[in-house]
Amino acid sequence: MKDKIEATLEYYNVKEEQILKAVNSGKPLTTDEIISYGQQMTEIVHKITALEVAKEN
């Protein structure tokens, strides 16, 4: 089970990194893009937190 959790954590960490790169790319973002990236990051952070808690138990 820990292997699946680790693999999923790795996936979400990559997704988080992709969003951060897109936001910090220097390309002008629209308001809708900023909101969308913020929503995506919120979901990813919640999933990562839940997975880390599950990994500890």
ABEGO torsion letter per residue (X at the ends): XAAAAAAAAAAAAAAAAAAAAAAAAGBBBBAAAAAAAAAAAAAAAAAAAAAAAAAAX
